[in-house]
Amino acid sequence: MTKYAIKRAGEPILRTPVQPVAIDTIPSDAFQQLIKDMFKIMKEYNGVGLAAPQIGLNQSVLVYGFESNLRYPNEKPVPQTVLINPTVLNMSDEKQVGFEGCLSLDSLRGEVPRATSIEISAYDAKGQSYIKKATGFEARIIQHELDHLNGHLIIDRMPDFKHFGFTEVLLENKII
Ligand code: NI
């Protein structure tokens, strides 16, 4: 266990845009521990990604990645990635609608359109700046976690709530 717990929808911090991380603090023990804790709590909750506001921290950092995942059993592995102070450089105009959940919304899920490819500038866990390009499900995860950094939740992104519901009920009804 870590000292953190997942903040659920209703917490004001989930609706508050984050502050940038001071780059010279990235190598510090405290920040390195934070990154480890974020991966740990993401795995404890079977998440594919986690943004700092979801554990109550007002900082521009997100993590994601998995080998296999119970919440998204049909998705291929996504490499473990840390994005600190991410900025979007490019996003495709082409969008794809897909079912998305969120650890801050328990088992609720709905259809969210996302750009099919994205290019990000960010700092990694060593404090090096780099460019991250992603497509498909990885691009979807990045857009979801970036939304958290800006105070947005998936419900803000759903043009149609027709298939919004609890994962277990959607499964029972063969909607997902
Ligand atoms: Ni989320």
Backbone and ligand atoms as CSV (ligand in chain L), in Angstrom:
chain,resi,resn,atom,element,x,y,z
A,1,MET,N,N,0.843,-1.208,0.000
A,1,MET,CA,C,0.000,0.000,0.000
A,1,MET,C,C,0.878,1.258,0.000
A,2,THR,N,N,0.359,2.283,-0.593
A,2,THR,CA,C,1.036,3.580,-0.545
A,2,THR,C,C,0.237,4.470,0.401
A,3,LYS,N,N,0.747,5.678,0.616
A,3,LYS,CA,C,0.012,6.596,1.504
A,3,LYS,C,C,-1.160,7.248,0.768
A,4,TYR,N,N,-1.329,6.906,-0.508
A,4,TYR,CA,C,-2.360,7.566,-1.311
A,4,TYR,C,C,-3.597,6.702,-1.507
A,5,ALA,N,N,-4.718,7.362,-1.761
A,5,ALA,CA,C,-5.941,6.669,-2.165
A,5,ALA,C,C,-6.498,7.406,-3.371
A,6,ILE,N,N,-7.273,6.688,-4.178
A,6,ILE,CA,C,-7.842,7.305,-5.384
A,6,ILE,C,C,-8.950,8.290,-5.015
A,7,LYS,N,N,-8.829,9.500,-5.549
A,7,LYS,CA,C,-9.884,10.509,-5.382
A,7,LYS,C,C,-10.993,10.222,-6.391
A,8,ARG,N,N,-12.218,10.227,-5.906
A,8,ARG,CA,C,-13.342,9.923,-6.786
A,8,ARG,C,C,-14.095,11.196,-7.174
A,9,ALA,N,N,-14.827,11.100,-8.267
A,9,ALA,CA,C,-15.567,12.253,-8.797
A,9,ALA,C,C,-16.353,12.927,-7.686
A,10,GLY,N,N,-16.290,14.240,-7.637
A,10,GLY,CA,C,-16.894,15.018,-6.563
A,10,GLY,C,C,-15.822,15.776,-5.792
A,11,GLU,N,N,-14.586,15.240,-5.812
A,11,GLU,CA,C,-13.466,15.933,-5.164
A,11,GLU,C,C,-13.080,17.146,-6.017
A,12,PRO,N,N,-13.028,18.324,-5.423
A,12,PRO,CA,C,-12.682,19.518,-6.211
A,12,PRO,C,C,-11.341,19.422,-6.931
A,13,ILE,N,N,-10.377,18.681,-6.373
A,13,ILE,CA,C,-9.056,18.633,-7.031
A,13,ILE,C,C,-9.134,17.995,-8.419
A,14,LEU,N,N,-10.145,17.145,-8.629
A,14,LEU,CA,C,-10.301,16.528,-9.958
A,14,LEU,C,C,-10.795,17.532,-10.995
A,15,ARG,N,N,-11.241,18.678,-10.528
A,15,ARG,CA,C,-11.745,19.721,-11.424
A,15,ARG,C,C,-10.827,20.942,-11.447
A,16,THR,N,N,-9.610,20.767,-10.901
A,16,THR,CA,C,-8.675,21.891,-10.787
A,16,THR,C,C,-7.464,21.658,-11.684
A,17,PRO,N,N,-7.172,22.567,-12.636
A,17,PRO,CA,C,-5.966,22.391,-13.458
A,17,PRO,C,C,-4.708,22.372,-12.579
A,18,VAL,N,N,-3.739,21.552,-12.985
A,18,VAL,CA,C,-2.523,21.371,-12.185
A,18,VAL,C,C,-1.519,22.505,-12.382
A,19,GLN,N,N,-0.500,22.508,-11.547
A,19,GLN,CA,C,0.650,23.401,-11.665
A,19,GLN,C,C,1.809,22.605,-12.276
A,20,PRO,N,N,2.700,23.290,-13.036
A,20,PRO,CA,C,3.855,22.563,-13.580
A,20,PRO,C,C,4.788,22.081,-12.465
A,21,VAL,N,N,5.509,20.991,-12.769
A,21,VAL,CA,C,6.527,20.475,-11.849
A,21,VAL,C,C,7.810,21.281,-12.076
A,22,ALA,N,N,8.512,21.663,-11.002
A,22,ALA,CA,C,9.821,22.310,-11.142
A,22,ALA,C,C,10.806,21.229,-11.584
A,23,ILE,N,N,11.415,21.402,-12.779
A,23,ILE,CA,C,12.224,20.337,-13.388
A,23,ILE,C,C,13.370,19.894,-12.481
A,24,ASP,N,N,13.965,20.837,-11.747
A,24,ASP,CA,C,15.103,20.451,-10.896
A,24,ASP,C,C,14.691,19.593,-9.696
A,25,THR,N,N,13.391,19.433,-9.458
A,25,THR,CA,C,12.961,18.561,-8.355
A,25,THR,C,C,12.757,17.112,-8.810
A,26,ILE,N,N,12.790,16.883,-10.145
A,26,ILE,CA,C,12.493,15.528,-10.654
A,26,ILE,C,C,13.460,14.470,-10.093
A,27,PRO,N,N,14.803,14.762,-10.027
A,27,PRO,CA,C,15.707,13.727,-9.492
A,27,PRO,C,C,15.582,13.502,-7.980
A,28,SER,N,N,14.878,14.347,-7.266
A,28,SER,CA,C,14.824,14.226,-5.799
A,28,SER,C,C,14.191,12.905,-5.370
A,29,ASP,N,N,14.593,12.433,-4.185
A,29,ASP,CA,C,14.043,11.177,-3.658
A,29,ASP,C,C,12.526,11.259,-3.559
A,30,ALA,N,N,12.034,12.418,-3.118
A,30,ALA,CA,C,10.588,12.559,-2.909
A,30,ALA,C,C,9.833,12.403,-4.228
A,31,PHE,N,N,10.361,13.019,-5.293
A,31,PHE,CA,C,9.652,12.950,-6.574
A,31,PHE,C,C,9.766,11.552,-7.179
A,32,GLN,N,N,10.970,10.942,-7.052
A,32,GLN,CA,C,11.147,9.577,-7.565
A,32,GLN,C,C,10.215,8.599,-6.841
A,33,GLN,N,N,10.049,8.830,-5.530
A,33,GLN,CA,C,9.127,7.982,-4.761
A,33,GLN,C,C,7.693,8.183,-5.238
A,34,LEU,N,N,7.352,9.443,-5.547
A,34,LEU,CA,C,6.001,9.730,-6.050
A,34,LEU,C,C,5.718,8.936,-7.329
A,35,ILE,N,N,6.686,8.917,-8.243
A,35,ILE,CA,C,6.485,8.181,-9.496
A,35,ILE,C,C,6.260,6.696,-9.205
A,36,LYS,N,N,7.099,6.139,-8.320
A,36,LYS,CA,C,6.928,4.712,-7.944
A,36,LYS,C,C,5.550,4.489,-7.340
A,37,ASP,N,N,5.154,5.388,-6.453
A,37,ASP,CA,C,3.844,5.245,-5.794
A,37,ASP,C,C,2.702,5.336,-6.803
A,38,MET,N,N,2.859,6.200,-7.808
A,38,MET,CA,C,1.798,6.328,-8.810
A,38,MET,C,C,1.633,5.035,-9.602
A,39,PHE,N,N,2.746,4.431,-10.009
A,39,PHE,CA,C,2.641,3.148,-10.718
A,39,PHE,C,C,2.022,2.081,-9.819
A,40,LYS,N,N,2.429,2.117,-8.535
A,40,LYS,CA,C,1.946,1.107,-7.591
A,40,LYS,C,C,0.433,1.213,-7.399
A,41,ILE,N,N,-0.038,2.418,-7.182
A,41,ILE,CA,C,-1.478,2.589,-6.922
A,41,ILE,C,C,-2.280,2.327,-8.195
A,42,MET,N,N,-1.720,2.695,-9.353
A,42,MET,CA,C,-2.393,2.409,-10.624
A,42,MET,C,C,-2.610,0.894,-10.756
A,43,LYS,N,N,-1.580,0.124,-10.419
A,43,LYS,CA,C,-1.682,-1.344,-10.531
A,43,LYS,C,C,-2.638,-1.913,-9.490
A,44,GLU,N,N,-2.567,-1.383,-8.258
A,44,GLU,CA,C,-3.475,-1.865,-7.199
A,44,GLU,C,C,-4.926,-1.769,-7.639
A,45,TYR,N,N,-5.249,-0.708,-8.354
A,45,TYR,CA,C,-6.635,-0.476,-8.780
A,45,TYR,C,C,-6.910,-0.992,-10.202
A,46,ASN,N,N,-5.927,-1.724,-10.765
A,46,ASN,CA,C,-6.064,-2.255,-12.131
A,46,ASN,C,C,-6.266,-1.163,-13.180
A,47,GLY,N,N,-5.653,-0.021,-12.968
A,47,GLY,CA,C,-5.764,1.056,-13.942
A,47,GLY,C,C,-4.747,0.896,-15.056
A,48,VAL,N,N,-5.007,1.553,-16.184
A,48,VAL,CA,C,-4.023,1.589,-17.272
A,48,VAL,C,C,-3.242,2.899,-17.265
A,49,GLY,N,N,-3.739,3.880,-16.481
A,49,GLY,CA,C,-3.064,5.164,-16.376
A,49,GLY,C,C,-3.503,5.869,-15.105
A,50,LEU,N,N,-2.717,6.857,-14.693
A,50,LEU,CA,C,-3.055,7.609,-13.474
A,50,LEU,C,C,-2.447,9.000,-13.572
A,51,ALA,N,N,-3.230,10.002,-13.217
A,51,ALA,CA,C,-2.738,11.383,-13.202
A,51,ALA,C,C,-2.713,11.872,-11.755
A,52,ALA,N,N,-1.748,12.766,-11.452
A,52,ALA,CA,C,-1.518,13.197,-10.065
A,52,ALA,C,C,-2.778,13.694,-9.337
A,53,PRO,N,N,-3.685,14.434,-10.006
A,53,PRO,CA,C,-4.872,14.892,-9.266
A,53,PRO,C,C,-5.705,13.740,-8.709
A,54,GLN,N,N,-5.600,12.574,-9.342
A,54,GLN,CA,C,-6.382,11.421,-8.872
A,54,GLN,C,C,-5.900,10.891,-7.523
A,55,ILE,N,N,-4.690,11.299,-7.103
A,55,ILE,CA,C,-4.257,10.962,-5.748
A,55,ILE,C,C,-4.118,12.248,-4.919
A,56,GLY,N,N,-4.785,13.290,-5.376
A,56,GLY,CA,C,-4.877,14.521,-4.574
A,56,GLY,C,C,-3.722,15.480,-4.730
A,57,LEU,N,N,-2.925,15.305,-5.795
A,57,LEU,CA,C,-1.762,16.180,-5.973
A,57,LEU,C,C,-1.945,17.095,-7.175
A,58,ASN,N,N,-1.696,18.376,-6.939
A,58,ASN,CA,C,-1.905,19.398,-7.954
A,58,ASN,C,C,-0.640,19.608,-8.797
A,59,GLN,N,N,-0.159,18.503,-9.431
A,59,GLN,CA,C,1.100,18.567,-10.169
A,59,GLN,C,C,0.933,17.958,-11.550
A,60,SER,N,N,1.699,18.502,-12.503
A,60,SER,CA,C,1.575,18.058,-13.894
A,60,SER,C,C,2.393,16.786,-14.137
A,61,VAL,N,N,1.891,15.684,-13.651
A,61,VAL,CA,C,2.565,14.400,-13.875
A,61,VAL,C,C,1.530,13.303,-14.047
A,62,LEU,N,N,1.798,12.441,-15.020
A,62,LEU,CA,C,0.921,11.287,-15.253
A,62,LEU,C,C,1.780,10.076,-15.593
A,63,VAL,N,N,1.247,8.906,-15.274
A,63,VAL,CA,C,1.914,7.650,-15.618
A,63,VAL,C,C,0.899,6.747,-16.302
A,64,TYR,N,N,1.405,5.831,-17.123
A,64,TYR,CA,C,0.522,4.829,-17.717
A,64,TYR,C,C,1.354,3.636,-18.188
A,65,GLY,N,N,0.661,2.587,-18.577
A,65,GLY,CA,C,1.327,1.419,-19.145
A,65,GLY,C,C,0.931,0.142,-18.430
A,66,PHE,N,N,0.969,-0.973,-19.184
A,66,PHE,CA,C,0.602,-2.274,-18.625
A,66,PHE,C,C,1.042,-3.384,-19.580
A,67,GLU,N,N,1.224,-4.570,-18.997
A,67,GLU,CA,C,1.470,-5.784,-19.790
A,67,GLU,C,C,0.131,-6.384,-20.203
A,68,SER,N,N,-0.712,-6.589,-19.169
A,68,SER,CA,C,-2.084,-7.016,-19.420
A,68,SER,C,C,-2.936,-6.339,-18.364
A,69,ASN,N,N,-4.229,-6.189,-18.626
A,69,ASN,CA,C,-5.049,-5.398,-17.723
A,69,ASN,C,C,-6.459,-5.973,-17.617
A,70,LEU,N,N,-6.932,-6.115,-16.366
A,70,LEU,CA,C,-8.260,-6.696,-16.127
A,70,LEU,C,C,-9.387,-5.796,-16.629
A,71,ARG,N,N,-9.180,-4.465,-16.546
A,71,ARG,CA,C,-10.239,-3.542,-16.967
A,71,ARG,C,C,-10.340,-3.455,-18.497
A,72,TYR,N,N,-9.213,-3.717,-19.177
A,72,TYR,CA,C,-9.203,-3.665,-20.646
A,72,TYR,C,C,-8.508,-4.933,-21.165
A,73,PRO,N,N,-9.150,-6.096,-20.973
A,73,PRO,CA,C,-8.475,-7.370,-21.273
A,73,PRO,C,C,-8.136,-7.577,-22.742
A,74,ASN,N,N,-8.775,-6.867,-23.644
A,74,ASN,CA,C,-8.533,-7.085,-25.076
A,74,ASN,C,C,-7.444,-6.187,-25.661
A,75,GLU,N,N,-6.897,-5.296,-24.836
A,75,GLU,CA,C,-5.896,-4.365,-25.371
A,75,GLU,C,C,-4.491,-4.963,-25.299
A,76,LYS,N,N,-3.684,-4.644,-26.301
A,76,LYS,CA,C,-2.285,-5.103,-26.335
A,76,LYS,C,C,-1.458,-4.303,-25.311
A,77,PRO,N,N,-0.299,-4.852,-24.870
A,77,PRO,CA,C,0.524,-4.141,-23.878
A,77,PRO,C,C,0.916,-2.730,-24.334
A,78,VAL,N,N,1.013,-1.836,-23.374
A,78,VAL,CA,C,1.428,-0.452,-23.625
A,78,VAL,C,C,2.637,-0.204,-22.709
A,79,PRO,N,N,3.741,0.343,-23.232
A,79,PRO,CA,C,4.943,0.507,-22.402
A,79,PRO,C,C,4.725,1.452,-21.216
A,80,GLN,N,N,5.372,1.139,-20.094
A,80,GLN,CA,C,5.295,2.005,-18.909
A,80,GLN,C,C,5.938,3.350,-19.240
A,81,THR,N,N,5.190,4.403,-19.024
A,81,THR,CA,C,5.605,5.739,-19.457
A,81,THR,C,C,5.298,6.770,-18.380
A,82,VAL,N,N,6.198,7.742,-18.237
A,82,VAL,CA,C,5.987,8.877,-17.330
A,82,VAL,C,C,6.003,10.146,-18.175
A,83,LEU,N,N,5.001,10.970,-18.038
A,83,LEU,CA,C,4.974,12.269,-18.720
A,83,LEU,C,C,4.868,13.362,-17.651
A,84,ILE,N,N,5.893,14.215,-17.604
A,84,ILE,CA,C,5.912,15.327,-16.650
A,84,ILE,C,C,5.814,16.629,-17.454
A,85,ASN,N,N,4.979,17.516,-17.025
A,85,ASN,CA,C,4.708,18.781,-17.734
A,85,ASN,C,C,4.415,18.553,-19.225
A,86,PRO,N,N,3.538,17.623,-19.552
A,86,PRO,CA,C,3.269,17.343,-20.965
A,86,PRO,C,C,2.574,18.503,-21.687
A,87,THR,N,N,2.979,18.699,-22.940
A,87,THR,CA,C,2.328,19.677,-23.819
A,87,THR,C,C,1.983,18.976,-25.123
A,88,VAL,N,N,0.795,19.224,-25.627
A,88,VAL,CA,C,0.396,18.611,-26.902
A,88,VAL,C,C,1.026,19.382,-28.054
A,89,LEU,N,N,1.734,18.646,-28.937
A,89,LEU,CA,C,2.303,19.269,-30.133
A,89,LEU,C,C,1.388,19.064,-31.327
A,90,ASN,N,N,0.821,17.873,-31.409
A,90,ASN,CA,C,-0.055,17.524,-32.537
A,90,ASN,C,C,-1.089,16.494,-32.125
A,91,MET,N,N,-2.247,16.602,-32.717
A,91,MET,CA,C,-3.288,15.589,-32.525
A,91,MET,C,C,-3.966,15.398,-33.859
A,92,SER,N,N,-4.276,14.155,-34.207
A,92,SER,CA,C,-4.935,13.913,-35.495
A,92,SER,C,C,-6.348,14.481,-35.484
A,93,ASP,N,N,-6.786,14.933,-36.654
A,93,ASP,CA,C,-8.194,15.337,-36.790
A,93,ASP,C,C,-9.087,14.108,-36.748
A,94,GLU,N,N,-8.516,12.999,-37.202
A,94,GLU,CA,C,-9.282,11.750,-37.214
A,94,GLU,C,C,-9.526,11.296,-35.773
A,95,LYS,N,N,-10.781,10.980,-35.490
A,95,LYS,CA,C,-11.134,10.532,-34.144
A,95,LYS,C,C,-11.765,9.151,-34.210
A,96,GLN,N,N,-11.665,8.449,-33.074
A,96,GLN,CA,C,-12.302,7.145,-32.973
A,96,GLN,C,C,-13.069,7.107,-31.649
A,97,VAL,N,N,-14.274,6.542,-31.695
A,97,VAL,CA,C,-15.071,6.412,-30.478
A,97,VAL,C,C,-14.750,5.072,-29.825
A,98,GLY,N,N,-14.515,5.091,-28.508
A,98,GLY,CA,C,-14.243,3.843,-27.797
A,98,GLY,C,C,-14.743,3.940,-26.367
A,99,PHE,N,N,-14.998,2.774,-25.753
A,99,PHE,CA,C,-15.435,2.769,-24.356
A,99,PHE,C,C,-14.261,3.098,-23.451
A,100,GLU,N,N,-14.532,3.927,-22.448
A,100,GLU,CA,C,-13.490,4.378,-21.539
A,100,GLU,C,C,-14.060,4.437,-20.136
A,101,GLY,N,N,-13.259,3.986,-19.199
A,101,GLY,CA,C,-13.616,4.132,-17.792
A,101,GLY,C,C,-12.603,5.019,-17.110
A,102,CYS,N,N,-12.706,5.123,-15.788
A,102,CYS,CA,C,-11.804,5.995,-15.030
A,102,CYS,C,C,-11.804,5.521,-13.581
A,103,LEU,N,N,-10.622,5.406,-12.987
A,103,LEU,CA,C,-10.560,4.958,-11.589
A,103,LEU,C,C,-11.332,5.910,-10.675
A,104,SER,N,N,-11.468,7.168,-11.074
A,104,SER,CA,C,-12.199,8.142,-10.257
A,104,SER,C,C,-13.715,8.022,-10.432
A,105,LEU,N,N,-14.148,7.136,-11.335
A,105,LEU,CA,C,-15.584,6.908,-11.564
A,105,LEU,C,C,-15.950,5.438,-11.337
A,106,ASP,N,N,-15.147,4.759,-10.490
A,106,ASP,CA,C,-15.381,3.345,-10.188
A,106,ASP,C,C,-15.583,2.535,-11.467
A,107,SER,N,N,-16.732,1.858,-11.600
A,107,SER,CA,C,-16.895,0.986,-12.778
A,107,SER,C,C,-17.725,1.637,-13.880
A,108,LEU,N,N,-17.980,2.924,-13.769
A,108,LEU,CA,C,-18.761,3.593,-14.821
A,108,LEU,C,C,-17.930,3.721,-16.099
A,109,ARG,N,N,-18.586,3.578,-17.200
A,109,ARG,CA,C,-17.923,3.603,-18.498
A,109,ARG,C,C,-18.835,4.191,-19.550
A,110,GLY,N,N,-18.244,4.783,-20.545
A,110,GLY,CA,C,-19.048,5.296,-21.646
A,110,GLY,C,C,-18.193,5.518,-22.864
A,111,GLU,N,N,-18.840,5.919,-23.952
A,111,GLU,CA,C,-18.139,6.084,-25.216
A,111,GLU,C,C,-17.561,7.491,-25.336
A,112,VAL,N,N,-16.268,7.532,-25.656
A,112,VAL,CA,C,-15.555,8.805,-25.757
A,112,VAL,C,C,-14.819,8.871,-27.095
A,113,PRO,N,N,-15.053,9.920,-27.892
A,113,PRO,CA,C,-14.246,10.074,-29.106
A,113,PRO,C,C,-12.870,10.648,-28.753
A,114,ARG,N,N,-11.828,10.072,-29.325
A,114,ARG,CA,C,-10.458,10.561,-29.082
A,114,ARG,C,C,-9.703,10.595,-30.399
A,115,ALA,N,N,-8.747,11.494,-30.501
A,115,ALA,CA,C,-7.861,11.528,-31.669
A,115,ALA,C,C,-7.129,10.188,-31.765
A,116,THR,N,N,-6.921,9.701,-32.986
A,116,THR,CA,C,-6.299,8.381,-33.157
A,116,THR,C,C,-4.773,8.444,-33.024
A,117,SER,N,N,-4.192,9.647,-33.153
A,117,SER,CA,C,-2.753,9.763,-32.893
A,117,SER,C,C,-2.458,11.106,-32.232
A,118,ILE,N,N,-1.366,11.117,-31.486
A,118,ILE,CA,C,-1.027,12.314,-30.701
A,118,ILE,C,C,0.491,12.418,-30.575
A,119,GLU,N,N,0.966,13.642,-30.497
A,119,GLU,CA,C,2.395,13.892,-30.292
A,119,GLU,C,C,2.529,14.866,-29.133
A,120,ILE,N,N,3.365,14.485,-28.165
A,120,ILE,CA,C,3.481,15.220,-26.903
A,120,ILE,C,C,4.933,15.585,-26.658
A,121,SER,N,N,5.172,16.747,-26.098
A,121,SER,CA,C,6.480,17.082,-25.560
A,121,SER,C,C,6.359,17.010,-24.039
A,122,ALA,N,N,7.335,16.361,-23.379
A,122,ALA,CA,C,7.254,16.200,-21.918
A,122,ALA,C,C,8.647,15.943,-21.359
A,123,TYR,N,N,8.737,15.855,-20.036
A,123,TYR,CA,C,9.960,15.403,-19.365
A,123,TYR,C,C,9.734,13.986,-18.866
A,124,ASP,N,N,10.817,13.185,-18.902
A,124,ASP,CA,C,10.697,11.817,-18.394
A,124,ASP,C,C,11.089,11.778,-16.913
A,125,ALA,N,N,11.160,10.555,-16.361
A,125,ALA,CA,C,11.424,10.390,-14.923
A,125,ALA,C,C,12.846,10.805,-14.541
A,126,LYS,N,N,13.725,10.969,-15.560
A,126,LYS,CA,C,15.094,11.433,-15.272
A,126,LYS,C,C,15.227,12.938,-15.464
A,127,GLY,N,N,14.136,13.575,-15.858
A,127,GLY,CA,C,14.186,15.022,-16.053
A,127,GLY,C,C,14.640,15.421,-17.442
A,128,GLN,N,N,14.681,14.451,-18.377
A,128,GLN,CA,C,15.063,14.738,-19.765
A,128,GLN,C,C,13.819,15.069,-20.584
A,129,SER,N,N,13.930,16.093,-21.427
A,129,SER,CA,C,12.781,16.395,-22.279
A,129,SER,C,C,12.782,15.431,-23.460
A,130,TYR,N,N,11.630,15.049,-23.900
A,130,TYR,CA,C,11.515,14.143,-25.028
A,130,TYR,C,C,10.179,14.325,-25.727
A,131,ILE,N,N,10.096,13.721,-26.915
A,131,ILE,CA,C,8.857,13.768,-27.689
A,131,ILE,C,C,8.230,12.382,-27.657
A,132,LYS,N,N,6.977,12.322,-27.302
A,132,LYS,CA,C,6.257,11.045,-27.267
A,132,LYS,C,C,5.209,11.042,-28.364
A,133,LYS,N,N,5.264,10.023,-29.220
A,133,LYS,CA,C,4.227,9.857,-30.248
A,133,LYS,C,C,3.455,8.596,-29.925
A,134,ALA,N,N,2.168,8.643,-30.049
A,134,ALA,CA,C,1.368,7.454,-29.740
A,134,ALA,C,C,0.151,7.398,-30.646
A,135,THR,N,N,-0.315,6.166,-30.846
A,135,THR,CA,C,-1.535,5.950,-31.641
A,135,THR,C,C,-2.456,4.997,-30.881
A,136,GLY,N,N,-3.669,4.870,-31.379
A,136,GLY,CA,C,-4.602,3.858,-30.877
A,136,GLY,C,C,-4.899,3.991,-29.397
A,137,PHE,N,N,-4.855,2.851,-28.678
A,137,PHE,CA,C,-5.248,2.843,-27.266
A,137,PHE,C,C,-4.294,3.681,-26.419
A,138,GLU,N,N,-2.984,3.670,-26.771
A,138,GLU,CA,C,-2.031,4.492,-26.022
A,138,GLU,C,C,-2.367,5.974,-26.182
A,139,ALA,N,N,-2.715,6.387,-27.396
A,139,ALA,CA,C,-3.110,7.786,-27.630
A,139,ALA,C,C,-4.363,8.118,-26.822
A,140,ARG,N,N,-5.272,7.154,-26.730
A,140,ARG,CA,C,-6.494,7.346,-25.932
A,140,ARG,C,C,-6.150,7.548,-24.450
A,141,ILE,N,N,-5.259,6.697,-23.934
A,141,ILE,CA,C,-4.874,6.823,-22.515
A,141,ILE,C,C,-4.254,8.200,-22.268
A,142,ILE,N,N,-3.342,8.601,-23.140
A,142,ILE,CA,C,-2.669,9.900,-22.947
A,142,ILE,C,C,-3.699,11.029,-22.917
A,143,GLN,N,N,-4.642,11.018,-23.851
A,143,GLN,CA,C,-5.659,12.085,-23.884
A,143,GLN,C,C,-6.513,12.071,-22.623
A,144,HIS,N,N,-6.830,10.875,-22.136
A,144,HIS,CA,C,-7.621,10.749,-20.904
A,144,HIS,C,C,-6.858,11.346,-19.711
A,145,GLU,N,N,-5.562,10.984,-19.598
A,145,GLU,CA,C,-4.778,11.466,-18.449
A,145,GLU,C,C,-4.469,12.956,-18.577
A,146,LEU,N,N,-4.262,13.425,-19.803
A,146,LEU,CA,C,-4.068,14.873,-19.999
A,146,LEU,C,C,-5.309,15.631,-19.555
A,147,ASP,N,N,-6.471,15.075,-19.848
A,147,ASP,CA,C,-7.717,15.691,-19.398
A,147,ASP,C,C,-7.714,15.853,-17.880
A,148,HIS,N,N,-7.250,14.823,-17.161
A,148,HIS,CA,C,-7.185,14.932,-15.693
A,148,HIS,C,C,-6.324,16.122,-15.273
A,149,LEU,N,N,-5.205,16.335,-15.983
A,149,LEU,CA,C,-4.309,17.439,-15.611
A,149,LEU,C,C,-4.983,18.792,-15.826
A,150,ASN,N,N,-5.972,18.798,-16.709
A,150,ASN,CA,C,-6.691,20.050,-16.994
A,150,ASN,C,C,-8.033,20.145,-16.278
A,151,GLY,N,N,-8.288,19.218,-15.365
A,151,GLY,CA,C,-9.526,19.266,-14.583
A,151,GLY,C,C,-10.747,18.696,-15.293
A,152,HIS,N,N,-10.520,17.872,-16.325
A,152,HIS,CA,C,-11.638,17.269,-17.054
A,152,HIS,C,C,-11.788,15.786,-16.743
A,153,LEU,N,N,-13.029,15.324,-16.817
A,153,LEU,CA,C,-13.335,13.895,-16.647
A,153,LEU,C,C,-14.002,13.386,-17.922
A,154,ILE,N,N,-14.077,12.055,-18.068
A,154,ILE,CA,C,-14.635,11.491,-19.310
A,154,ILE,C,C,-16.065,11.951,-19.584
A,155,ILE,N,N,-16.817,12.231,-18.511
A,155,ILE,CA,C,-18.204,12.665,-18.726
A,155,ILE,C,C,-18.268,13.988,-19.500
A,156,ASP,N,N,-17.195,14.782,-19.437
A,156,ASP,CA,C,-17.147,16.045,-20.205
A,156,ASP,C,C,-16.977,15.773,-21.694
A,157,ARG,N,N,-16.518,14.577,-22.031
A,157,ARG,CA,C,-16.128,14.246,-23.405
A,157,ARG,C,C,-17.128,13.348,-24.110
A,158,MET,N,N,-18.231,13.033,-23.431
A,158,MET,CA,C,-19.193,12.090,-24.024
A,158,MET,C,C,-20.302,12.841,-24.751
A,159,PRO,N,N,-20.326,12.767,-26.088
A,159,PRO,CA,C,-21.393,13.455,-26.821
A,159,PRO,C,C,-22.725,12.723,-26.687
A,160,ASP,N,N,-22.670,11.441,-26.285
A,160,ASP,CA,C,-23.882,10.629,-26.242
A,160,ASP,C,C,-23.800,9.690,-25.034
A,161,PHE,N,N,-24.773,9.798,-24.149
A,161,PHE,CA,C,-24.774,8.987,-22.925
A,161,PHE,C,C,-25.563,7.689,-23.078
A,162,LYS,N,N,-25.969,7.383,-24.304
A,162,LYS,CA,C,-26.809,6.222,-24.530
A,162,LYS,C,C,-26.190,4.941,-23.971
A,163,HIS,N,N,-24.881,4.787,-24.119
A,163,HIS,CA,C,-24.215,3.574,-23.658
A,163,HIS,C,C,-23.380,3.830,-22.413
A,164,PHE,N,N,-23.705,4.870,-21.654
A,164,PHE,CA,C,-23.002,5.168,-20.404
A,164,PHE,C,C,-23.587,4.284,-19.311
A,165,GLY,N,N,-22.740,3.621,-18.542
A,165,GLY,CA,C,-23.277,2.785,-17.470
A,165,GLY,C,C,-22.191,2.066,-16.713
A,166,PHE,N,N,-22.618,1.164,-15.825
A,166,PHE,CA,C,-21.686,0.379,-15.026
A,166,PHE,C,C,-21.128,-0.761,-15.889
A,167,THR,N,N,-19.811,-0.961,-15.813
A,167,THR,CA,C,-19.159,-1.968,-16.655
A,167,THR,C,C,-19.867,-3.311,-16.585
A,168,GLU,N,N,-20.202,-3.754,-15.354
A,168,GLU,CA,C,-20.793,-5.097,-15.213
A,168,GLU,C,C,-22.152,-5.170,-15.897
A,169,VAL,N,N,-22.913,-4.076,-15.874
A,169,VAL,CA,C,-24.232,-4.059,-16.517
A,169,VAL,C,C,-24.085,-3.989,-18.035
A,170,LEU,N,N,-23.123,-3.195,-18.491
A,170,LEU,CA,C,-22.863,-3.116,-19.940
A,170,LEU,C,C,-22.423,-4.491,-20.463
A,171,LEU,N,N,-21.608,-5.184,-19.674
A,171,LEU,CA,C,-21.174,-6.538,-20.063
A,171,LEU,C,C,-22.346,-7.505,-20.094
A,172,GLU,N,N,-23.179,-7.459,-19.041
A,172,GLU,CA,C,-24.362,-8.347,-18.974
A,172,GLU,C,C,-25.240,-8.178,-20.214
A,173,ASN,N,N,-25.315,-6.950,-20.693
A,173,ASN,CA,C,-26.182,-6.643,-21.824
A,173,ASN,C,C,-25.442,-6.699,-23.164
A,174,LYS,N,N,-24.189,-7.192,-23.100
A,174,LYS,CA,C,-23.372,-7.375,-24.308
A,174,LYS,C,C,-23.168,-6.071,-25.096
A,175,ILE,N,N,-23.156,-4.954,-24.352
A,175,ILE,CA,C,-22.921,-3.657,-25.009
A,175,ILE,C,C,-21.419,-3.425,-25.140
A,176,ILE,N,N,-20.650,-3.977,-24.198
A,176,ILE,CA,C,-19.182,-3.960,-24.366
A,176,ILE,C,C,-18.664,-5.398,-24.323
L,1,NI,NI,NI,-9.286,8.720,-15.262
